Amino acid sequence: MAEIAIVADAEAAGELAAQQIARVVASRPDAVLGLATGSTPLSTWAALKGRGLDLTGVRGFALDEYVGLPDGHPESYRAVITREVVEPLGLTPSLVHVPGDDGGPLDGAGERYEAAIAAVGGVDLQILGIGRTGHIGFNEPGSSLTSRTRIKTLTEQTRADNARFFDSPDQVPRHCLTQGLGTILDARQLVLLAFGEGKAAAVAAAVEGPLSASMPGSVIQLHPRVLVIVDEAAGSQLRHADYYRFAWDNRLPFEV
């Protein structure tokens, strides 16, 4: 079962997630991080920057990338990762990768990305958000629970949610390259963050609902080491919220 931390706000969540990352980097300066994009992890990156860690040896693998955006597009996840993670935190650019960035053809890009992750020994800690559809990465409903990095078609809900980053909804790509659910499960630790009432139903289904490809986020139930960090609004539909608070407040020093 995942550990659930219900916190006051995104800033408190970011501090807690940054603490998990700092712990990993302290034990392994060349740690491999799985990097999520979007607004959800921004408080984590801000908190991590505030710790002043030397992250030059850290390696990173983004969860996903749009297909079809021109090189250098400001909303490509390569650009977003560079702007929001690599430059502010002082990561070494050549050590941070996004799907499809190896210069090879789109066909086979997923398999090559899987091989690149395997070559560095796998991901130590994967940061995740969750979409309104329950997607993690861009694994939309119906994704195989054992899926690997591959091309996926985005739902109209996901495209609408991401339209705020573009000049018009029509500019949001319809396809992406994304790590699969099986790929995500291979990470040694998962940290999933969610904020706001709009994520409450997806959080409750992922944590407490049945394991189902219709709710891709529910795959976290199969992982032995998961920390779910939500604010009060995102946790508002959790049936066992009182227990989660009690368990978190009474955790042992070595837990999480």
N, C-alpha and C positions, 0 to 999 in steps of 0.2 A: 504494500500500500504506500502511496505517495505521502510525504510529509506536506502538510498544508499550513502555510503561514498567512494569516489574514492581518494585514497591516493598515495603517491609517491612510496612506496615499502612495502615489507613484515614487515619490522621493524616498520614503522609507523602504519601499520594495527595492529600489535601485541600490540602496546601501546594503541591504541583505544579499542581493545577487552579487554585488561587487565583493563582498566578504567571501563568498564562495569561490569566486574567480581568484582572488588574492591568495587564498589558501592553496589552490592548485598550483599557482605560479611560484609560490614560496617553496613548494616541494619539488617543482620541476620548472626551471626558468625557460626551457624550450617547450612548454606545454602547448598542446594543440586545442584551440578553442573553436567551437562551432558558433558562427556569428549569424544572428538574426538581424533583419533590417526593419524599417518602419518606425513608427513613433513609440511603440511599446518599450524597446530596450534603451531609449535615450537617457532615462534616469540612471540606468546601470552604467552606461559609458561615462556619464557626468560624475557619478560617485567613484568610479574606478580612476578617473583622471585625478580626482581630489586626493587619492592615496599616494600619488607620486611614485608609482612602481616603475621599475625598469622592465619594459615589455619588449625590448628590442629583439629578444630571442624567441618570443612567442610566435607560433604559427597559427594561421586562421583559415577556416574554410566556411564560406558563406553557404547558407541553406539553399539559396535559389537565385535565379537570374531570369529576367525577361528574355524572350526570343523576339528578334525583329527590330529592336531599337538600334539606331546607328551608333557607331563607336563614339564615345565621349558624351552621349546623351546624359544630362544631369540626373535623370531618374533611373538610369541603369543601376543595378545594384552594385556594380563595380564602382561607379561614381559615388553612390551613397556610402558604401563601406569606406572608401577612401576619405570622404568628407567628414563622416560622423564617427569613424572608429580609428582608422590608420593614422591620420594626421593628428587628431587631438591627443591620442594615447601614445604616440611615438612608436607605433609598430613599424617593423621593416616591411616596406611595400612588397618586396619580392617574395616574402614569406606568407602573404595573404592571397587567397585564391577564391574565385567564384566559378560556378559551373560554366563550362564552355570557354574559359579564358586561355586555353592552351594553344590556340591558333589552329587547331585541327578542325575537320568538318563537323557540322552539327550531328550528323549521323555518327554514333559511337561516342559522343561527348559524355554521356552518362557513365559509360563503362570506363572511360579514361579518368573521370573524376573519382570514381570509386577506387581505381588503382592508385591515384595520387594520395587519397586519404589512407589507404592501406600501407603505402610506402613509408609514411611517417609514424606508423604504429597505431593509427586510429585517433578519434577525438576524445580528449580527456573530459571536457565539459561542454555541453551543448546548451546554448541559450535559445529559448523558444518563446514565441508568442502564440496566440490562437485566434483564428478568425471567427466571424459570426457564423460561418458555415461549419465550424468545428475543424477547419483545416489547420495543420501545423506544417511549416514549410508551405509549399503550394500543393500539398496533397489534399485534393478536394474530396468530398464524399464519394464513396465508391472505390477509393484507392485501396489496393491490396495492402494488408497489414504486414506483408513481407516485401513490399516493393523496394526497389533500388533507385538510384538517381536516373531520371528519365525525363522526357518531354511530357508535359501535361497541358490540357486545355483548361483555362480558368473559367469559373462560373461567372455569370453576370453579376451576382452579389459581390464577389471578390473584386471584379472590375469596377463596380460602382463604389465600393469602399476605398479603392485605391485611386479613384478619379481625382481626389483632392490634390494629388501630387502632380497632376498634369493640367494643361491649359483647357482641355475638353475631355469628356468621357471617351470620345472616339479615339483618342490617342493612346488609351491604355491597351497594351498588347493583349492578344487573346491566348498566347501560348507562353510557356516558361520551361526552364530546366529546373528541376527541383530534386534535392535529396529525397529518397524514398523513406517510407515509414520504417522499413527494415534497416536502412542506413542510419536513421536517427536512433533506433534502439541499440545500435552497436556502440554508441558513445558510452563512456564509463559513468557519466553523471549527466542528468538532465535538470535544467532549471527553467520552468515555464512561468511566464509572467502574464498577468491580465489585469486590465483596469477598466472601470466604467460599467454601468448597468447593461450596456449593449453586449458585453461579453459574458454576462451572468449565466445565461442558458447554456452556452457552449462550455463554460467551466464546469457547471454542475453535471452536464452529460459526460464530459471527459473524465471527471473524477469519480462520479457516483453512478453513472449510467452503465448499461451493458456494453461490453466490448463489441464494437461493430465497425465495419468498414464505412457505414453510413455516418459515423462520427469519428473521423480519423484521429482526433485528439485522444480518444479513449485508449489508443495504443500505449499511452504512458503507463497504463495499469499493468503492462507486461514487464516493465523495467524495474530492476531491483533497487535503484537509487534515484529517486525523483523528488525534487523540491518544487512545489507549486506555490507561488507568491502572488496574492491577489489583494486588491484594496477592498474596502467594505462593500462597495457597489458590485464589483465583479463576483464577490463571494456571497451575494445576497440570496441566491437560490440553493445554496448548499444545505442539504437536510441535516447534516451532522456538524454544522459550523461550531456549535458549542463544544463538542468533543475535540475538534481540531484546535480550537483555542486552548483548551485545557492541556492537550497533548503537547502543543508547542511550548506553552509556558512551563511545563514540567519535564521537558526533554533532558536527557543526560548530556554531559559535556561533550561526549564523543559522537553524539547523534547529529546528523546533517553537517 
